[in-house]
Amino acid sequence: MKLEDMNLQFPEEPMRPIEKPAFKPGQPPELPHVHTLWGVHDPAIYHDEEDNQYYIYTTGGNSHRSSDLITWNIIGHVMDDPPKESTDWVGGNAIWAPDLIKVGSEYRMYGSNSTIGVRQSCIFLATSDKPEGPYHSKGVVLKTAYDSHCNSIDANIITEEGTGQQYMVYGSFWGGIHILRLNNETGFADEEGIGTCIARRPKFADCAIEGPYIRYNPDTGYYYLFVSYASLRSDYNIRVGRSRNLFGPYYDHNGRDMRDLEDYNNDLGYMVACGYQFSGGTSWMGPGHNSVLRDFDNQWYLVCHIRDEFFKTGTMSTMHVYKMVWSEDGWPMLNPSRYAGEKEQDFKPEYIPGSYEKIKLTPTIPQGIHKSTKWELMENGMLQSGCVMGHWELIDSSTICLSYGNIVEYCKLSVIWDWDLWKPTISFTGKDQMGICVWGKRIEE
């Protein structure tokens, strides 16, 4: 059945992305001032209840605003330099990876001040009376030294369910990810030391873990810890652990502690995103340093920076927003295409047969770019990819089961805008019984 014959509501055509800015190596890009996300790095998402606008805050102290999570306008630089105590300690005024929380009528921005590859770092607090700033520095929340066990960057603020107590999760590389209690009234640290370690990486992987982000899902009763693994310049990817307790331990889909250092196969942590490419589309690499939004209508989104593999500009990145759904056993799954306003739909069995491209997000060493393979879902309930044969079944109006060999994949169906081929289509996102995520989209031939 053709898409136009299906009783489905597909997303409207979004505004086309502005072309990648051209600039010479070693020189900063000349970015347009509207409708571009090139240059966005370490995006933190915030939806303001007062003006009903979405904001992202990024490395460099910049901000963008949107009314729909699809089209973004640049606000510009919204933060003061870090406080003098911080710049004296670090030896520079760089602002990395800010995160926002609103307390009463005060907007509190937690920024990082550091330089690449060292632990002489600070997390500082800046405040404003409106989400677009300006944010004025108030002081240092935490600082670490060259010989410290961990690194005080990449702050994310989380409020404990039931108690309302605020905590800061932070860290990168070396001693891993930590959580520290804050004073709700002042916004500064409310305990001595560096807090509690909740995730680490082994030395053979260069201790590469950073960008922590915790969100609680009231529908599952778990806190979810999102972290970025590996190298920003090559094999960055997003892993997840969950816990009933804010302080952990956080376990992955195989019940392994996210602090486990025996990760010789690089398979610790539930991998929800990595480098990928669909046929005829952009080769995307290094999704990471994500933030997560549970919106007012209980819809979930994951926001991350990501790079075009063939855009040879060092660490130049852009931003993607993905709709996030949940598996029956309580794990997050991302739609395989950027968010374009898609809504939940009811599918009928006759909508399913057709040609698809499918990607399996399998952990590898190193974590490479996974490319799609062709799959046929046939009217008789059979499926085929090359010499692989199996079956598909529509379990309910939005869930499809794909089975072949000893693999069983339960996937959520959706309608999406295909940003690669620039047209609407059907997609699915899910995971197999081993917790390996799978993405697929229908292609018209």
C-alpha positions in Angstrom: 0.0 0.0 0.0 1.3 3.5 -0.9 1.7 6.0 1.9 -0.9 8.3 0.5 -3.5 5.6 0.7 -3.0 5.0 4.4 -5.1 6.7 7.0 -2.1 8.3 8.7 -1.2 11.9 9.6 2.3 12.5 8.4 4.5 15.5 9.6 4.4 18.6 7.5 7.5 19.5 5.5 9.8 21.4 7.9 12.0 24.4 7.0 15.0 23.1 5.1 18.2 23.2 7.1 20.6 26.0 6.2 23.7 24.7 4.4 26.8 24.0 6.4 28.8 27.1 6.9 32.0 27.2 4.9 35.2 28.3 6.6 38.9 27.7 6.4 40.6 25.3 8.9 41.7 27.1 12.0 39.3 30.0 11.5 35.9 30.4 13.3 32.9 29.9 11.1 30.8 32.8 10.0 27.4 31.5 11.0 24.0 32.9 9.9 22.0 34.4 12.8 18.7 32.6 12.2 17.5 29.0 11.6 20.9 27.3 11.9 22.2 24.8 14.4 25.7 24.5 13.0 28.2 25.2 15.7 25.9 24.0 18.5 27.8 21.9 21.1 26.7 20.3 24.4 23.0 21.4 24.1 20.9 21.6 27.3 17.1 21.7 26.7 14.7 23.7 28.8 10.9 24.3 28.2 9.8 27.5 30.0 6.3 27.3 31.5 5.9 31.1 31.5 6.4 31.8 27.8 5.9 28.3 26.4 9.2 28.5 24.5 11.9 25.9 24.2 15.5 27.0 24.9 18.8 25.4 24.4 22.0 26.5 26.1 25.4 25.5 24.7 29.1 25.6 25.1 30.3 29.2 24.7 27.4 30.5 26.7 25.1 30.8 23.7 21.3 30.1 23.4 18.7 29.3 20.8 14.9 29.5 21.1 12.0 27.6 19.4 8.3 27.3 19.7 8.1 23.8 18.3 11.4 22.0 18.7 11.9 22.0 15.0 12.8 25.6 13.9 15.3 27.4 16.0 16.4 31.0 16.2 19.7 32.2 17.7 19.4 34.4 20.8 23.2 34.8 21.1 25.5 35.0 24.0 23.5 35.0 27.3 26.2 34.5 30.0 28.8 36.7 31.8 32.3 35.4 32.0 32.9 32.9 34.8 33.6 34.5 38.2 37.1 35.7 38.8 37.8 32.9 41.3 37.1 30.5 38.6 39.1 32.1 35.8 42.1 32.6 38.1 41.9 28.9 39.0 41.5 27.7 35.4 43.6 30.3 33.6 40.9 31.1 31.0 37.3 32.2 30.7 35.8 29.4 28.5 32.2 28.4 29.2 31.3 24.8 28.6 28.1 22.8 28.8 25.7 25.0 30.8 22.6 23.5 32.3 19.5 25.3 33.6 17.0 24.8 36.4 14.3 27.3 37.6 13.9 27.7 41.4 11.0 29.9 42.3 11.3 32.9 40.0 15.1 32.5 39.6 16.7 30.9 36.6 19.9 29.2 37.6 22.5 28.4 35.0 25.4 26.0 36.0 28.3 26.4 33.6 31.7 24.8 33.4 35.0 26.6 33.2 38.0 24.5 32.0 40.6 23.8 29.3 40.9 20.7 27.2 42.5 17.6 28.8 43.0 18.8 32.4 41.2 18.5 35.7 41.9 22.1 36.9 38.3 23.0 36.4 35.3 24.8 38.0 31.5 24.6 37.9 30.0 28.0 38.6 26.5 29.4 39.1 24.9 32.3 37.2 21.4 33.6 37.5 18.7 35.6 35.7 15.1 36.6 36.1 14.2 35.4 32.6 15.2 32.3 30.5 16.9 34.3 27.7 19.2 36.0 30.2 21.5 37.7 30.6 22.9 35.4 33.3 25.2 37.0 35.9 27.9 35.0 37.7 27.3 34.4 41.4 30.2 32.2 42.4 32.0 28.8 42.2 30.0 25.7 43.1 32.9 23.2 42.8 36.5 23.2 41.7 39.0 20.4 41.1 42.8 20.5 40.6 45.3 18.8 38.3 45.7 16.0 40.8 42.0 15.6 41.7 40.2 12.2 41.5 37.6 13.7 39.1 36.9 16.7 36.9 34.3 19.4 37.8 32.6 19.9 34.4 29.4 19.0 32.7 26.9 19.8 35.4 23.3 18.6 35.3 20.8 19.4 38.1 18.3 16.8 39.2 15.6 17.1 41.9 15.0 14.0 44.0 11.5 12.6 43.9 9.6 12.8 47.2 12.1 15.0 49.0 12.5 17.9 46.6 16.2 17.9 47.4 18.4 19.1 44.5 21.6 17.5 43.4 24.3 18.1 40.8 25.5 15.2 38.7 28.8 16.0 36.9 32.2 14.7 35.7 34.2 13.5 32.8 37.0 10.9 32.3 39.5 10.0 35.1 37.4 9.2 38.2 34.1 9.2 36.3 30.6 10.6 37.1 29.7 11.9 40.5 26.6 13.3 42.2 26.8 16.1 44.9 24.1 17.5 47.1 23.2 21.2 46.6 21.6 23.8 48.9 18.2 24.4 47.5 18.1 28.0 48.8 21.5 29.1 47.5 22.2 26.8 44.6 25.7 26.1 45.9 27.2 22.8 47.2 25.8 21.6 50.5 28.4 18.9 51.3 32.2 18.7 51.4 34.2 16.8 48.9 33.3 15.5 45.4 30.1 13.5 46.2 29.3 9.9 45.2 30.6 8.1 42.1 27.8 6.6 40.0 29.6 5.7 36.7 33.1 5.0 35.4 35.0 3.7 32.4 38.1 1.4 32.4 41.6 2.7 31.6 41.8 0.7 28.4 39.0 2.9 27.1 40.9 6.0 28.2 38.4 6.4 31.0 36.2 8.0 28.4 32.9 9.0 30.0 31.3 12.4 30.3 28.2 14.6 29.8 26.0 13.0 32.5 22.2 13.7 32.5 19.7 12.2 34.9 15.9 12.2 34.5 13.2 10.4 36.4 10.4 8.6 34.6 7.3 8.4 36.9 5.7 5.8 34.6 8.5 3.3 35.3 9.7 4.5 38.7 13.4 4.7 37.6 16.0 7.4 37.4 17.8 7.2 34.1 21.5 8.1 33.8 22.5 9.1 30.3 26.3 9.4 29.6 28.5 9.9 26.6 31.2 7.3 25.9 34.4 7.4 23.8 36.1 10.2 21.8 34.2 13.3 20.7 36.2 13.3 17.4 35.4 9.8 16.4 33.3 7.2 18.2 31.2 9.2 20.7 28.0 7.4 21.7 25.2 7.6 24.3 24.7 4.9 27.0 22.1 4.6 29.7 21.8 3.0 33.1 18.8 3.1 35.5 18.2 3.0 39.2 15.4 3.1 41.7 17.6 5.3 43.8 19.0 8.7 42.7 22.5 7.8 44.0 22.5 4.4 42.3 23.8 1.9 41.7 22.8 2.4 38.1 22.5 -0.8 36.1 22.3 -1.4 32.4 20.0 -3.7 30.5 22.1 -6.7 31.4 22.1 -5.9 35.1 25.7 -4.6 35.1 26.7 -1.7 37.4 27.7 1.4 35.4 30.8 1.6 37.6 32.1 -1.8 36.4 35.6 -1.5 35.0 35.6 -4.9 33.4 34.2 -3.6 30.1 36.6 -5.3 27.7 34.0 -5.8 25.0 32.7 -2.2 25.2 29.2 -3.5 25.8 28.5 -2.0 29.3 25.6 0.5 29.2 22.4 0.4 27.1 23.5 2.2 23.9 20.6 4.4 22.7 22.5 6.3 20.0 25.8 6.0 18.0 27.1 6.9 14.6 24.8 5.9 11.7 24.0 6.2 8.1 20.9 5.3 6.0 21.4 4.7 2.3 21.6 7.9 0.4 21.8 9.9 3.6 24.3 11.8 5.7 26.9 9.7 7.6 26.3 11.0 11.1 29.0 10.4 13.7 29.6 11.1 17.4 26.1 11.8 18.9 26.6 12.8 22.5 26.5 15.2 25.4 22.7 14.9 25.4 20.0 16.4 27.4 16.5 14.9 27.9 13.1 16.7 28.1 10.0 15.3 29.6 7.5 17.8 28.2 4.3 19.1 29.9 2.3 16.6 27.9 4.4 13.6 29.0 6.2 13.4 25.6 9.9 12.7 25.7 12.7 14.1 23.6 16.5 13.6 23.5 18.7 16.5 22.3 22.4 16.0 21.4 25.1 17.4 19.3 26.3 15.3 16.3 28.8 15.6 13.4 28.7 15.0 9.7 31.5 12.6 9.0 32.3 14.2 5.7 32.3 17.7 7.0 36.0 18.0 7.6 36.1 20.7 10.2 37.6 19.2 13.3 34.9 19.1 16.0 32.3 21.3 14.2 28.9 19.9 15.3 25.2 20.5 14.8 22.2 19.6 17.0 19.5 16.9 16.6 16.3 16.5 18.5 14.9 13.0 18.6 11.4 11.9 19.8 12.0 9.3 22.6 9.6 6.4 23.4 9.7 3.7 25.9 9.9 -0.1 25.6 7.5 -2.3 27.5 10.3 -3.2 30.0 11.1 0.5 30.6 14.1 1.4 28.4 14.3 4.6 26.2 14.3 4.3 22.4 14.8 7.0 19.8 13.0 7.5 16.6 15.6 7.1 13.8 14.9 10.5 12.2 15.0 14.0 13.7 11.8 15.3 15.2 9.5 17.0 12.8 6.2 17.1 14.8 5.3 13.5 14.5 2.2 12.3 16.5 1.2 8.8 17.7 -0.7 6.9 15.1 -2.7 3.6 14.8 -1.3 1.2 12.2 -3.1 -1.5 10.4 -1.5 -4.8 9.1 -1.9 -3.7 5.5 0.2 -0.6 6.1 3.3 -2.6 7.0 4.5 -4.6 3.9 7.2 -2.9 1.9 10.9 -2.2 1.5 12.7 -1.0 4.6 16.2 0.0 5.7 17.3 -1.2 9.1 20.2 -0.4 11.4 21.3 -2.4 14.4 23.1 -0.3 17.1 25.5 -3.0 18.1 28.4 -2.0 20.5 31.8 -2.4 18.7 35.5 -1.6 19.4 35.8 1.2 18.5 32.3 2.4 18.1 32.0 2.9 14.4 29.3 4.3 12.0 26.6 1.6 11.5 25.2 1.5 8.0 21.7 0.4 7.0 20.8 -2.9 5.3 17.8 -3.6 3.1 14.8 -5.6 4.5 11.6 -6.7 2.8 8.4 -7.1 4.9 6.0 -9.2 2.8 2.2 -9.4 2.8 2.3 -13.0 4.0 4.0 -12.1 7.3 7.5 -13.1 6.1 10.6 -10.9 6.1 13.8 -11.2 4.3 17.3 -9.6 4.1 19.7 -11.3 1.8 19.7 -14.9 2.9 18.1 -14.2 6.3 14.4 -15.2 6.5 12.0 -14.6 9.3 8.6 -13.2 10.3 6.9 -10.0 11.2 3.7 -9.5 13.2 1.7 -6.4 14.2 1.3 -7.0 18.0 -1.0 -4.0 18.6 -1.8 -0.7 16.8 1.7 0.7 17.3 4.0 -2.3 18.0 5.6 -4.7 15.5 7.6 -7.9 16.3 10.4 -8.9 13.9 11.9 -12.4 14.4 14.6 -14.2 12.5 16.9 -16.9 13.7 17.2 -16.5 17.5 16.6 -12.8 17.3 13.3 -11.2 18.4 12.9 -7.4 18.1 9.9 -5.5 19.5 9.6 -2.1 17.9 7.4 0.9 18.1 5.9 2.2 14.8 5.8 5.9 14.0 5.4 8.3 11.1 8.4 10.6 10.5 9.8 13.1 8.2 12.8 11.5 6.4 15.4 14.3 6.5 17.7 12.4 4.2 15.2 11.8 1.4 13.1 14.8 2.3 9.7 13.2 2.4 7.4 11.5 5.0 7.6 7.8 5.7 7.0 5.1 8.3 9.7 4.2 10.8 10.2 1.8 13.7 12.5 1.9 16.8 13.0 -0.9 19.3 15.4 -3.4 20.7 16.0 -7.1 20.7 15.9 -9.5 23.7 19.6 -8.7 24.4 19.0 -5.0 24.7 20.5 -4.0 21.3 18.6 -1.1 19.8 17.3 -1.2 16.3 16.1 1.5 13.9 14.2 1.1 10.6 12.4 3.2 8.0 10.3 2.4 5.0 11.6 3.4 1.6 9.5 3.7 -1.6 10.9 2.0 -4.7 
